[in-house]
Amino acid sequence: MQDEEPSDDDLARFAEETGFCPDCGEEIWDEAWQCPHCGEVVENRVRRERSDPAGRSVSKRTLVVLVVGLILLFLLVQFR
């Protein structure tokens, strides 16, 4: 028969009632539907560790800049 009781690690991991918004990084209730700080819907996306939204947006900007640069390069090569 298997042990159905949660382990000490499980209890420690799930003991917190708060988490962090995946969009703004602020601390929120772990079962929140919407972040009270930024207003984004966070249902089932609450993180246990604080995220770095600035780092994520920098990478998005970098991706956009690269795509635009590639499009411009492609157009430049086509019209030569």
mmCIF file of the N, C-alpha and C atoms, coordinates in Angstrom:
data_MODEL
# 
_entry.id   MODEL 
# 
loop_
_atom_site.group_PDB 
_atom_site.id 
_atom_site.type_symbol 
_atom_site.label_atom_id 
_atom_site.label_alt_id 
_atom_site.label_comp_id 
_atom_site.label_asym_id 
_atom_site.label_entity_id 
_atom_site.label_seq_id 
_atom_site.pdbx_PDB_ins_code 
_atom_site.Cartn_x 
_atom_site.Cartn_y 
_atom_site.Cartn_z 
_atom_site.occupancy 
_atom_site.B_iso_or_equiv 
_atom_site.pdbx_formal_charge 
_atom_site.auth_seq_id 
_atom_site.auth_comp_id 
_atom_site.auth_asym_id 
_atom_site.auth_atom_id 
_atom_site.pdbx_PDB_model_num 
ATOM 1   N N  . MET A 1 1  ? 0.843  -1.178 0.000   1.00 0.00 ? 1  MET A N  1 
ATOM 2   C CA . MET A 1 1  ? 0.000  0.000  0.000   1.00 0.00 ? 1  MET A CA 1 
ATOM 3   C C  . MET A 1 1  ? 0.891  1.245  0.000   1.00 0.00 ? 1  MET A C  1 
ATOM 4   N N  . GLN A 1 2  ? 0.526  2.216  -0.821  1.00 0.00 ? 2  GLN A N  1 
ATOM 5   C CA . GLN A 1 2  ? 1.314  3.436  -0.921  1.00 0.00 ? 2  GLN A CA 1 
ATOM 6   C C  . GLN A 1 2  ? 0.957  4.409  0.187   1.00 0.00 ? 2  GLN A C  1 
ATOM 7   N N  . ASP A 1 3  ? 1.950  5.187  0.558   1.00 0.00 ? 3  ASP A N  1 
ATOM 8   C CA . ASP A 1 3  ? 1.742  6.232  1.549   1.00 0.00 ? 3  ASP A CA 1 
ATOM 9   C C  . ASP A 1 3  ? 1.069  7.421  0.869   1.00 0.00 ? 3  ASP A C  1 
ATOM 10  N N  . GLU A 1 4  ? -0.137 7.761  1.263   1.00 0.00 ? 4  GLU A N  1 
ATOM 11  C CA . GLU A 1 4  ? -0.893 8.843  0.644   1.00 0.00 ? 4  GLU A CA 1 
ATOM 12  C C  . GLU A 1 4  ? -0.698 10.188 1.344   1.00 0.00 ? 4  GLU A C  1 
ATOM 13  N N  . GLU A 1 5  ? 0.036  10.195 2.414   1.00 0.00 ? 5  GLU A N  1 
ATOM 14  C CA . GLU A 1 5  ? 0.259  11.432 3.158   1.00 0.00 ? 5  GLU A CA 1 
ATOM 15  C C  . GLU A 1 5  ? 1.266  12.316 2.427   1.00 0.00 ? 5  GLU A C  1 
ATOM 16  N N  . PRO A 1 6  ? 1.104  13.638 2.513   1.00 0.00 ? 6  PRO A N  1 
ATOM 17  C CA . PRO A 1 6  ? 2.089  14.524 1.879   1.00 0.00 ? 6  PRO A CA 1 
ATOM 18  C C  . PRO A 1 6  ? 3.423  14.464 2.622   1.00 0.00 ? 6  PRO A C  1 
ATOM 19  N N  . SER A 1 7  ? 4.479  14.586 1.860   1.00 0.00 ? 7  SER A N  1 
ATOM 20  C CA . SER A 1 7  ? 5.809  14.566 2.475   1.00 0.00 ? 7  SER A CA 1 
ATOM 21  C C  . SER A 1 7  ? 6.083  15.914 3.140   1.00 0.00 ? 7  SER A C  1 
ATOM 22  N N  . ASP A 1 8  ? 7.127  15.960 3.935   1.00 0.00 ? 8  ASP A N  1 
ATOM 23  C CA . ASP A 1 8  ? 7.512  17.221 4.573   1.00 0.00 ? 8  ASP A CA 1 
ATOM 24  C C  . ASP A 1 8  ? 7.872  18.271 3.525   1.00 0.00 ? 8  ASP A C  1 
ATOM 25  N N  . ASP A 1 9  ? 8.494  17.828 2.437   1.00 0.00 ? 9  ASP A N  1 
ATOM 26  C CA . ASP A 1 9  ? 8.829  18.756 1.353   1.00 0.00 ? 9  ASP A CA 1 
ATOM 27  C C  . ASP A 1 9  ? 7.567  19.336 0.713   1.00 0.00 ? 9  ASP A C  1 
ATOM 28  N N  . ASP A 1 10 ? 6.558  18.484 0.513   1.00 0.00 ? 10 ASP A N  1 
ATOM 29  C CA . ASP A 1 10 ? 5.296  18.963 -0.053  1.00 0.00 ? 10 ASP A CA 1 
ATOM 30  C C  . ASP A 1 10 ? 4.630  19.975 0.870   1.00 0.00 ? 10 ASP A C  1 
ATOM 31  N N  . LEU A 1 11 ? 4.622  19.674 2.143   1.00 0.00 ? 11 LEU A N  1 
ATOM 32  C CA . LEU A 1 11 ? 4.010  20.594 3.102   1.00 0.00 ? 11 LEU A CA 1 
ATOM 33  C C  . LEU A 1 11 ? 4.717  21.942 3.109   1.00 0.00 ? 11 LEU A C  1 
ATOM 34  N N  . ALA A 1 12 ? 6.026  21.920 3.049   1.00 0.00 ? 12 ALA A N  1 
ATOM 35  C CA . ALA A 1 12 ? 6.782  23.177 3.036   1.00 0.00 ? 12 ALA A CA 1 
ATOM 36  C C  . ALA A 1 12 ? 6.535  23.944 1.740   1.00 0.00 ? 12 ALA A C  1 
ATOM 37  N N  . ARG A 1 13 ? 6.458  23.229 0.631   1.00 0.00 ? 13 ARG A N  1 
ATOM 38  C CA . ARG A 1 13 ? 6.292  23.875 -0.673  1.00 0.00 ? 13 ARG A CA 1 
ATOM 39  C C  . ARG A 1 13 ? 4.911  24.497 -0.844  1.00 0.00 ? 13 ARG A C  1 
ATOM 40  N N  . PHE A 1 14 ? 3.888  23.848 -0.326  1.00 0.00 ? 14 PHE A N  1 
ATOM 41  C CA . PHE A 1 14 ? 2.525  24.326 -0.526  1.00 0.00 ? 14 PHE A CA 1 
ATOM 42  C C  . PHE A 1 14 ? 1.936  25.027 0.694   1.00 0.00 ? 14 PHE A C  1 
ATOM 43  N N  . ALA A 1 15 ? 2.743  25.312 1.690   1.00 0.00 ? 15 ALA A N  1 
ATOM 44  C CA . ALA A 1 15 ? 2.244  25.929 2.915   1.00 0.00 ? 15 ALA A CA 1 
ATOM 45  C C  . ALA A 1 15 ? 1.903  27.406 2.723   1.00 0.00 ? 15 ALA A C  1 
ATOM 46  N N  . GLU A 1 16 ? 2.578  28.051 1.823   1.00 0.00 ? 16 GLU A N  1 
ATOM 47  C CA . GLU A 1 16 ? 2.352  29.479 1.606   1.00 0.00 ? 16 GLU A CA 1 
ATOM 48  C C  . GLU A 1 16 ? 0.988  29.719 0.968   1.00 0.00 ? 16 GLU A C  1 
ATOM 49  N N  . GLU A 1 17 ? 0.342  30.778 1.374   1.00 0.00 ? 17 GLU A N  1 
ATOM 50  C CA . GLU A 1 17 ? -0.935 31.136 0.769   1.00 0.00 ? 17 GLU A CA 1 
ATOM 51  C C  . GLU A 1 17 ? -0.781 32.275 -0.223  1.00 0.00 ? 17 GLU A C  1 
ATOM 52  N N  . THR A 1 18 ? 0.437  32.719 -0.409  1.00 0.00 ? 18 THR A N  1 
ATOM 53  C CA . THR A 1 18 ? 0.670  33.786 -1.369  1.00 0.00 ? 18 THR A CA 1 
ATOM 54  C C  . THR A 1 18 ? 1.648  33.312 -2.429  1.00 0.00 ? 18 THR A C  1 
ATOM 55  N N  . GLY A 1 19 ? 1.600  33.993 -3.539  1.00 0.00 ? 19 GLY A N  1 
ATOM 56  C CA . GLY A 1 19 ? 2.520  33.742 -4.637  1.00 0.00 ? 19 GLY A CA 1 
ATOM 57  C C  . GLY A 1 19 ? 2.833  35.077 -5.283  1.00 0.00 ? 19 GLY A C  1 
ATOM 58  N N  . PHE A 1 20 ? 3.315  35.027 -6.499  1.00 0.00 ? 20 PHE A N  1 
ATOM 59  C CA . PHE A 1 20 ? 3.694  36.252 -7.192  1.00 0.00 ? 20 PHE A CA 1 
ATOM 60  C C  . PHE A 1 20 ? 3.029  36.310 -8.557  1.00 0.00 ? 20 PHE A C  1 
ATOM 61  N N  . CYS A 1 21 ? 2.584  37.494 -8.917  1.00 0.00 ? 21 CYS A N  1 
ATOM 62  C CA . CYS A 1 21 ? 1.951  37.708 -10.216 1.00 0.00 ? 21 CYS A CA 1 
ATOM 63  C C  . CYS A 1 21 ? 2.980  37.457 -11.317 1.00 0.00 ? 21 CYS A C  1 
ATOM 64  N N  . PRO A 1 22 ? 2.627  36.661 -12.327 1.00 0.00 ? 22 PRO A N  1 
ATOM 65  C CA . PRO A 1 22 ? 3.571  36.397 -13.407 1.00 0.00 ? 22 PRO A CA 1 
ATOM 66  C C  . PRO A 1 22 ? 3.779  37.599 -14.329 1.00 0.00 ? 22 PRO A C  1 
ATOM 67  N N  . ASP A 1 23 ? 2.895  38.594 -14.238 1.00 0.00 ? 23 ASP A N  1 
ATOM 68  C CA . ASP A 1 23 ? 3.003  39.756 -15.117 1.00 0.00 ? 23 ASP A CA 1 
ATOM 69  C C  . ASP A 1 23 ? 3.734  40.928 -14.475 1.00 0.00 ? 23 ASP A C  1 
ATOM 70  N N  . CYS A 1 24 ? 3.396  41.244 -13.221 1.00 0.00 ? 24 CYS A N  1 
ATOM 71  C CA . CYS A 1 24 ? 4.040  42.406 -12.589 1.00 0.00 ? 24 CYS A CA 1 
ATOM 72  C C  . CYS A 1 24 ? 5.006  42.017 -11.474 1.00 0.00 ? 24 CYS A C  1 
ATOM 73  N N  . GLY A 1 25 ? 4.947  40.770 -11.006 1.00 0.00 ? 25 GLY A N  1 
ATOM 74  C CA . GLY A 1 25 ? 5.876  40.304 -9.990  1.00 0.00 ? 25 GLY A CA 1 
ATOM 75  C C  . GLY A 1 25 ? 5.488  40.635 -8.560  1.00 0.00 ? 25 GLY A C  1 
ATOM 76  N N  . GLU A 1 26 ? 4.342  41.278 -8.346  1.00 0.00 ? 26 GLU A N  1 
ATOM 77  C CA . GLU A 1 26 ? 3.904  41.631 -6.994  1.00 0.00 ? 26 GLU A CA 1 
ATOM 78  C C  . GLU A 1 26 ? 3.343  40.408 -6.273  1.00 0.00 ? 26 GLU A C  1 
ATOM 79  N N  . GLU A 1 27 ? 3.430  40.436 -4.953  1.00 0.00 ? 27 GLU A N  1 
ATOM 80  C CA . GLU A 1 27 ? 2.917  39.333 -4.152  1.00 0.00 ? 27 GLU A CA 1 
ATOM 81  C C  . GLU A 1 27 ? 1.390  39.389 -4.118  1.00 0.00 ? 27 GLU A C  1 
ATOM 82  N N  . ILE A 1 28 ? 0.764  38.238 -4.387  1.00 0.00 ? 28 ILE A N  1 
ATOM 83  C CA . ILE A 1 28 ? -0.698 38.144 -4.409  1.00 0.00 ? 28 ILE A CA 1 
ATOM 84  C C  . ILE A 1 28 ? -1.123 36.833 -3.760  1.00 0.00 ? 28 ILE A C  1 
ATOM 85  N N  . TRP A 1 29 ? -2.408 36.714 -3.479  1.00 0.00 ? 29 TRP A N  1 
ATOM 86  C CA . TRP A 1 29 ? -2.977 35.481 -2.944  1.00 0.00 ? 29 TRP A CA 1 
ATOM 87  C C  . TRP A 1 29 ? -2.820 34.393 -3.999  1.00 0.00 ? 29 TRP A C  1 
ATOM 88  N N  . ASP A 1 30 ? -2.410 33.209 -3.610  1.00 0.00 ? 30 ASP A N  1 
ATOM 89  C CA . ASP A 1 30 ? -2.085 32.175 -4.596  1.00 0.00 ? 30 ASP A CA 1 
ATOM 90  C C  . ASP A 1 30 ? -3.291 31.625 -5.352  1.00 0.00 ? 30 ASP A C  1 
ATOM 91  N N  . GLU A 1 31 ? -4.495 31.908 -4.905  1.00 0.00 ? 31 GLU A N  1 
ATOM 92  C CA . GLU A 1 31 ? -5.679 31.466 -5.633  1.00 0.00 ? 31 GLU A CA 1 
ATOM 93  C C  . GLU A 1 31 ? -6.418 32.642 -6.269  1.00 0.00 ? 31 GLU A C  1 
ATOM 94  N N  . ALA A 1 32 ? -5.710 33.730 -6.464  1.00 0.00 ? 32 ALA A N  1 
ATOM 95  C CA . ALA A 1 32 ? -6.320 34.926 -7.048  1.00 0.00 ? 32 ALA A CA 1 
ATOM 96  C C  . ALA A 1 32 ? -6.703 34.675 -8.499  1.00 0.00 ? 32 ALA A C  1 
ATOM 97  N N  . TRP A 1 33 ? -7.798 35.286 -8.907  1.00 0.00 ? 33 TRP A N  1 
ATOM 98  C CA . TRP A 1 33 ? -8.232 35.211 -10.294 1.00 0.00 ? 33 TRP A CA 1 
ATOM 99  C C  . TRP A 1 33 ? -7.600 36.344 -11.096 1.00 0.00 ? 33 TRP A C  1 
ATOM 100 N N  . GLN A 1 34 ? -7.468 37.506 -10.435 1.00 0.00 ? 34 GLN A N  1 
ATOM 101 C CA . GLN A 1 34 ? -6.926 38.690 -11.092 1.00 0.00 ? 34 GLN A CA 1 
ATOM 102 C C  . GLN A 1 34 ? -5.957 39.375 -10.137 1.00 0.00 ? 34 GLN A C  1 
ATOM 103 N N  . CYS A 1 35 ? -4.876 39.890 -10.669 1.00 0.00 ? 35 CYS A N  1 
ATOM 104 C CA . CYS A 1 35 ? -3.890 40.587 -9.842  1.00 0.00 ? 35 CYS A CA 1 
ATOM 105 C C  . CYS A 1 35 ? -4.453 41.945 -9.426  1.00 0.00 ? 35 CYS A C  1 
ATOM 106 N N  . PRO A 1 36 ? -4.475 42.241 -8.126  1.00 0.00 ? 36 PRO A N  1 
ATOM 107 C CA . PRO A 1 36 ? -4.993 43.535 -7.689  1.00 0.00 ? 36 PRO A CA 1 
ATOM 108 C C  . PRO A 1 36 ? -4.038 44.691 -7.999  1.00 0.00 ? 36 PRO A C  1 
ATOM 109 N N  . HIS A 1 37 ? -2.807 44.373 -8.353  1.00 0.00 ? 37 HIS A N  1 
ATOM 110 C CA . HIS A 1 37 ? -1.817 45.421 -8.626  1.00 0.00 ? 37 HIS A CA 1 
ATOM 111 C C  . HIS A 1 37 ? -1.835 45.870 -10.083 1.00 0.00 ? 37 HIS A C  1 
ATOM 112 N N  . CYS A 1 38 ? -1.808 44.900 -10.999 1.00 0.00 ? 38 CYS A N  1 
ATOM 113 C CA . CYS A 1 38 ? -1.738 45.262 -12.421 1.00 0.00 ? 38 CYS A CA 1 
ATOM 114 C C  . CYS A 1 38 ? -3.041 44.987 -13.170 1.00 0.00 ? 38 CYS A C  1 
ATOM 115 N N  . GLY A 1 39 ? -3.959 44.233 -12.554 1.00 0.00 ? 39 GLY A N  1 
ATOM 116 C CA . GLY A 1 39 ? -5.249 43.979 -13.176 1.00 0.00 ? 39 GLY A CA 1 
ATOM 117 C C  . GLY A 1 39 ? -5.270 42.825 -14.166 1.00 0.00 ? 39 GLY A C  1 
ATOM 118 N N  . GLU A 1 40 ? -4.142 42.167 -14.383 1.00 0.00 ? 40 GLU A N  1 
ATOM 119 C CA . GLU A 1 40 ? -4.095 41.052 -15.333 1.00 0.00 ? 40 GLU A CA 1 
ATOM 120 C C  . GLU A 1 40 ? -4.739 39.806 -14.731 1.00 0.00 ? 40 GLU A C  1 
ATOM 121 N N  . VAL A 1 41 ? -5.369 39.000 -15.569 1.00 0.00 ? 41 VAL A N  1 
ATOM 122 C CA . VAL A 1 41 ? -5.949 37.738 -15.124 1.00 0.00 ? 41 VAL A CA 1 
ATOM 123 C C  . VAL A 1 41 ? -4.803 36.752 -14.903 1.00 0.00 ? 41 VAL A C  1 
ATOM 124 N N  . VAL A 1 42 ? -4.726 36.207 -13.696 1.00 0.00 ? 42 VAL A N  1 
ATOM 125 C CA . VAL A 1 42 ? -3.611 35.327 -13.334 1.00 0.00 ? 42 VAL A CA 1 
ATOM 126 C C  . VAL A 1 42 ? -4.078 33.947 -12.894 1.00 0.00 ? 42 VAL A C  1 
ATOM 127 N N  . GLU A 1 43 ? -5.327 33.637 -13.141 1.00 0.00 ? 43 GLU A N  1 
ATOM 128 C CA . GLU A 1 43 ? -5.880 32.360 -12.704 1.00 0.00 ? 43 GLU A CA 1 
ATOM 129 C C  . GLU A 1 43 ? -5.011 31.205 -13.190 1.00 0.00 ? 43 GLU A C  1 
ATOM 130 N N  . ASN A 1 44 ? -4.583 30.365 -12.267 1.00 0.00 ? 44 ASN A N  1 
ATOM 131 C CA . ASN A 1 44 ? -3.740 29.190 -12.526 1.00 0.00 ? 44 ASN A CA 1 
ATOM 132 C C  . ASN A 1 44 ? -2.354 29.537 -13.072 1.00 0.00 ? 44 ASN A C  1 
ATOM 133 N N  . ARG A 1 45 ? -1.918 30.781 -12.924 1.00 0.00 ? 45 ARG A N  1 
ATOM 134 C CA . ARG A 1 45 ? -0.582 31.167 -13.383 1.00 0.00 ? 45 ARG A CA 1 
ATOM 135 C C  . ARG A 1 45 ? 0.260  31.776 -12.268 1.00 0.00 ? 45 ARG A C  1 
ATOM 136 N N  . VAL A 1 46 ? -0.227 31.762 -11.034 1.00 0.00 ? 46 VAL A N  1 
ATOM 137 C CA . VAL A 1 46 ? 0.499  32.374 -9.922  1.00 0.00 ? 46 VAL A CA 1 
ATOM 138 C C  . VAL A 1 46 ? 1.790  31.602 -9.696  1.00 0.00 ? 46 VAL A C  1 
ATOM 139 N N  . ARG A 1 47 ? 2.883  32.321 -9.577  1.00 0.00 ? 47 ARG A N  1 
ATOM 140 C CA . ARG A 1 47 ? 4.201  31.699 -9.403  1.00 0.00 ? 47 ARG A CA 1 
ATOM 141 C C  . ARG A 1 47 ? 4.568  31.622 -7.931  1.00 0.00 ? 47 ARG A C  1 
ATOM 142 N N  . ARG A 1 48 ? 5.350  30.633 -7.594  1.00 0.00 ? 48 ARG A N  1 
ATOM 143 C CA . ARG A 1 48 ? 5.829  30.470 -6.217  1.00 0.00 ? 48 ARG A CA 1 
ATOM 144 C C  . ARG A 1 48 ? 7.035  31.357 -5.948  1.00 0.00 ? 48 ARG A C  1 
ATOM 145 N N  . GLU A 1 49 ? 7.758  31.713 -6.994  1.00 0.00 ? 49 GLU A N  1 
ATOM 146 C CA . GLU A 1 49 ? 8.941  32.560 -6.836  1.00 0.00 ? 49 GLU A CA 1 
ATOM 147 C C  . GLU A 1 49 ? 8.728  33.858 -7.603  1.00 0.00 ? 49 GLU A C  1 
ATOM 148 N N  . ARG A 1 50 ? 9.333  34.910 -7.104  1.00 0.00 ? 50 ARG A N  1 
ATOM 149 C CA . ARG A 1 50 ? 9.195  36.216 -7.756  1.00 0.00 ? 50 ARG A CA 1 
ATOM 150 C C  . ARG A 1 50 ? 9.830  36.161 -9.145  1.00 0.00 ? 50 ARG A C  1 
ATOM 151 N N  . SER A 1 51 ? 9.102  36.668 -10.124 1.00 0.00 ? 51 SER A N  1 
ATOM 152 C CA . SER A 1 51 ? 9.623  36.696 -11.488 1.00 0.00 ? 51 SER A CA 1 
ATOM 153 C C  . SER A 1 51 ? 10.196 38.075 -11.789 1.00 0.00 ? 51 SER A C  1 
ATOM 154 N N  . ASP A 1 52 ? 10.862 38.169 -12.897 1.00 0.00 ? 52 ASP A N  1 
ATOM 155 C CA . ASP A 1 52 ? 11.458 39.434 -13.310 1.00 0.00 ? 52 ASP A CA 1 
ATOM 156 C C  . ASP A 1 52 ? 10.756 39.917 -14.577 1.00 0.00 ? 52 ASP A C  1 
ATOM 157 N N  . PRO A 1 53 ? 9.648  40.675 -14.425 1.00 0.00 ? 53 PRO A N  1 
ATOM 158 C CA . PRO A 1 53 ? 8.935  41.115 -15.619 1.00 0.00 ? 53 PRO A CA 1 
ATOM 159 C C  . PRO A 1 53 ? 9.768  42.029 -16.508 1.00 0.00 ? 53 PRO A C  1 
ATOM 160 N N  . ALA A 1 54 ? 10.693 42.774 -15.936 1.00 0.00 ? 54 ALA A N  1 
ATOM 161 C CA . ALA A 1 54 ? 11.533 43.653 -16.749 1.00 0.00 ? 54 ALA A CA 1 
ATOM 162 C C  . ALA A 1 54 ? 12.437 42.833 -17.663 1.00 0.00 ? 54 ALA A C  1 
ATOM 163 N N  . GLY A 1 55 ? 12.972 41.765 -17.151 1.00 0.00 ? 55 GLY A N  1 
ATOM 164 C CA . GLY A 1 55 ? 13.819 40.906 -17.969 1.00 0.00 ? 55 GLY A CA 1 
ATOM 165 C C  . GLY A 1 55 ? 13.049 40.269 -19.106 1.00 0.00 ? 55 GLY A C  1 
ATOM 166 N N  . ARG A 1 56 ? 11.805 39.911 -18.838 1.00 0.00 ? 56 ARG A N  1 
ATOM 167 C CA . ARG A 1 56 ? 10.971 39.321 -19.871 1.00 0.00 ? 56 ARG A CA 1 
ATOM 168 C C  . ARG A 1 56 ? 10.644 40.337 -20.951 1.00 0.00 ? 56 ARG A C  1 
ATOM 169 N N  . SER A 1 57 ? 10.355 41.585 -20.562 1.00 0.00 ? 57 SER A N  1 
ATOM 170 C CA . SER A 1 57 ? 10.007 42.589 -21.559 1.00 0.00 ? 57 SER A CA 1 
ATOM 171 C C  . SER A 1 57 ? 11.222 42.989 -22.386 1.00 0.00 ? 57 SER A C  1 
ATOM 172 N N  . VAL A 1 58 ? 12.399 42.945 -21.793 1.00 0.00 ? 58 VAL A N  1 
ATOM 173 C CA . VAL A 1 58 ? 13.605 43.245 -22.560 1.00 0.00 ? 58 VAL A CA 1 
ATOM 174 C C  . VAL A 1 58 ? 13.788 42.198 -23.651 1.00 0.00 ? 58 VAL A C  1 
ATOM 175 N N  . SER A 1 59 ? 13.576 40.959 -23.330 1.00 0.00 ? 59 SER A N  1 
ATOM 176 C CA . SER A 1 59 ? 13.740 39.924 -24.343 1.00 0.00 ? 59 SER A CA 1 
ATOM 177 C C  . SER A 1 59 ? 12.667 40.044 -25.429 1.00 0.00 ? 59 SER A C  1 
ATOM 178 N N  . LYS A 1 60 ? 11.474 40.474 -25.070 1.00 0.00 ? 60 LYS A N  1 
ATOM 179 C CA . LYS A 1 60 ? 10.434 40.698 -26.081 1.00 0.00 ? 60 LYS A CA 1 
ATOM 180 C C  . LYS A 1 60 ? 10.845 41.844 -26.996 1.00 0.00 ? 60 LYS A C  1 
ATOM 181 N N  . ARG A 1 61 ? 11.360 42.907 -26.399 1.00 0.00 ? 61 ARG A N  1 
ATOM 182 C CA . ARG A 1 61 ? 11.817 44.039 -27.213 1.00 0.00 ? 61 ARG A CA 1 
ATOM 183 C C  . ARG A 1 61 ? 12.949 43.614 -28.131 1.00 0.00 ? 61 ARG A C  1 
ATOM 184 N N  . THR A 1 62 ? 13.850 42.829 -27.606 1.00 0.00 ? 62 THR A N  1 
ATOM 185 C CA . THR A 1 62 ? 14.968 42.356 -28.409 1.00 0.00 ? 62 THR A CA 1 
ATOM 186 C C  . THR A 1 62 ? 14.467 41.531 -29.589 1.00 0.00 ? 62 THR A C  1 
ATOM 187 N N  . LEU A 1 63 ? 13.505 40.684 -29.341 1.00 0.00 ? 63 LEU A N  1 
ATOM 188 C CA . LEU A 1 63 ? 12.932 39.873 -30.409 1.00 0.00 ? 63 LEU A CA 1 
ATOM 189 C C  . LEU A 1 63 ? 12.283 40.753 -31.475 1.00 0.00 ? 63 LEU A C  1 
ATOM 190 N N  . VAL A 1 64 ? 11.541 41.754 -31.051 1.00 0.00 ? 64 VAL A N  1 
ATOM 191 C CA . VAL A 1 64 ? 10.889 42.665 -32.001 1.00 0.00 ? 64 VAL A CA 1 
ATOM 192 C C  . VAL A 1 64 ? 11.938 43.405 -32.826 1.00 0.00 ? 64 VAL A C  1 
ATOM 193 N N  . VAL A 1 65 ? 12.979 43.890 -32.179 1.00 0.00 ? 65 VAL A N  1 
ATOM 194 C CA . VAL A 1 65 ? 14.038 44.608 -32.894 1.00 0.00 ? 65 VAL A CA 1 
ATOM 195 C C  . VAL A 1 65 ? 14.714 43.686 -33.903 1.00 0.00 ? 65 VAL A C  1 
ATOM 196 N N  . LEU A 1 66 ? 14.974 42.455 -33.520 1.00 0.00 ? 66 LEU A N  1 
ATOM 197 C CA . LEU A 1 66 ? 15.597 41.507 -34.444 1.00 0.00 ? 66 LEU A CA 1 
ATOM 198 C C  . LEU A 1 66 ? 14.703 41.212 -35.643 1.00 0.00 ? 66 LEU A C  1 
ATOM 199 N N  . VAL A 1 67 ? 13.423 41.015 -35.405 1.00 0.00 ? 67 VAL A N  1 
ATOM 200 C CA . VAL A 1 67 ? 12.496 40.725 -36.506 1.00 0.00 ? 67 VAL A CA 1 
ATOM 201 C C  . VAL A 1 67 ? 12.411 41.915 -37.455 1.00 0.00 ? 67 VAL A C  1 
ATOM 202 N N  . VAL A 1 68 ? 12.273 43.111 -36.910 1.00 0.00 ? 68 VAL A N  1 
ATOM 203 C CA . VAL A 1 68 ? 12.210 44.309 -37.752 1.00 0.00 ? 68 VAL A CA 1 
ATOM 204 C C  . VAL A 1 68 ? 13.517 44.474 -38.529 1.00 0.00 ? 68 VAL A C  1 
ATOM 205 N N  . GLY A 1 69 ? 14.631 44.237 -37.871 1.00 0.00 ? 69 GLY A N  1 
ATOM 206 C CA . GLY A 1 69 ? 15.924 44.329 -38.545 1.00 0.00 ? 69 GLY A CA 1 
ATOM 207 C C  . GLY A 1 69 ? 16.051 43.332 -39.682 1.00 0.00 ? 69 GLY A C  1 
ATOM 208 N N  . LEU A 1 70 ? 15.596 42.117 -39.453 1.00 0.00 ? 70 LEU A N  1 
ATOM 209 C CA . LEU A 1 70 ? 15.654 41.108 -40.510 1.00 0.00 ? 70 LEU A CA 1 
ATOM 210 C C  . LEU A 1 70 ? 14.745 41.467 -41.679 1.00 0.00 ? 70 LEU A C  1 
ATOM 211 N N  . ILE A 1 71 ? 13.589 42.001 -41.389 1.00 0.00 ? 71 ILE A N  1 
ATOM 212 C CA . ILE A 1 71 ? 12.677 42.420 -42.461 1.00 0.00 ? 71 ILE A CA 1 
ATOM 213 C C  . ILE A 1 71 ? 13.309 43.548 -43.274 1.00 0.00 ? 71 ILE A C  1 
ATOM 214 N N  . LEU A 1 72 ? 13.895 44.519 -42.592 1.00 0.00 ? 72 LEU A N  1 
ATOM 215 C CA . LEU A 1 72 ? 14.554 45.617 -43.301 1.00 0.00 ? 72 LEU A CA 1 
ATOM 216 C C  . LEU A 1 72 ? 15.728 45.109 -44.138 1.00 0.00 ? 72 LEU A C  1 
ATOM 217 N N  . LEU A 1 73 ? 16.494 44.191 -43.590 1.00 0.00 ? 73 LEU A N  1 
ATOM 218 C CA . LEU A 1 73 ? 17.615 43.612 -44.328 1.00 0.00 ? 73 LEU A CA 1 
ATOM 219 C C  . LEU A 1 73 ? 17.109 42.861 -45.560 1.00 0.00 ? 73 LEU A C  1 
ATOM 220 N N  . PHE A 1 74 ? 16.050 42.113 -45.394 1.00 0.00 ? 74 PHE A N  1 
ATOM 221 C CA . PHE A 1 74 ? 15.456 41.383 -46.514 1.00 0.00 ? 74 PHE A CA 1 
ATOM 222 C C  . PHE A 1 74 ? 14.987 42.347 -47.603 1.00 0.00 ? 74 PHE A C  1 
ATOM 223 N N  . LEU A 1 75 ? 14.320 43.420 -47.210 1.00 0.00 ? 75 LEU A N  1 
ATOM 224 C CA . LEU A 1 75 ? 13.845 44.405 -48.183 1.00 0.00 ? 75 LEU A CA 1 
ATOM 225 C C  . LEU A 1 75 ? 15.011 45.101 -48.877 1.00 0.00 ? 75 LEU A C  1 
ATOM 226 N N  . LEU A 1 76 ? 16.050 45.392 -48.139 1.00 0.00 ? 76 LEU A N  1 
ATOM 227 C CA . LEU A 1 76 ? 17.230 46.034 -48.718 1.00 0.00 ? 76 LEU A CA 1 
ATOM 228 C C  . LEU A 1 76 ? 17.869 45.141 -49.774 1.00 0.00 ? 76 LEU A C  1 
ATOM 229 N N  . VAL A 1 77 ? 17.968 43.858 -49.494 1.00 0.00 ? 77 VAL A N  1 
ATOM 230 C CA . VAL A 1 77 ? 18.557 42.915 -50.443 1.00 0.00 ? 77 VAL A CA 1 
ATOM 231 C C  . VAL A 1 77 ? 17.656 42.760 -51.666 1.00 0.00 ? 77 VAL A C  1 
ATOM 232 N N  . GLN A 1 78 ? 16.363 42.775 -51.490 1.00 0.00 ? 78 GLN A N  1 
ATOM 233 C CA . GLN A 1 78 ? 15.427 42.598 -52.600 1.00 0.00 ? 78 GLN A CA 1 
ATOM 234 C C  . GLN A 1 78 ? 15.447 43.774 -53.575 1.00 0.00 ? 78 GLN A C  1 
ATOM 235 N N  . PHE A 1 79 ? 15.644 44.973 -53.081 1.00 0.00 ? 79 PHE A N  1 
ATOM 236 C CA . PHE A 1 79 ? 15.567 46.159 -53.930 1.00 0.00 ? 79 PHE A CA 1 
ATOM 237 C C  . PHE A 1 79 ? 16.930 46.664 -54.388 1.00 0.00 ? 79 PHE A C  1 
ATOM 238 N N  . ARG A 1 80 ? 17.937 45.870 -54.296 1.00 0.00 ? 80 ARG A N  1 
ATOM 239 C CA . ARG A 1 80 ? 19.270 46.261 -54.780 1.00 0.00 ? 80 ARG A CA 1 
ATOM 240 C C  . ARG A 1 80 ? 19.365 46.101 -56.247 1.00 0.00 ? 80 ARG A C  1 
# 
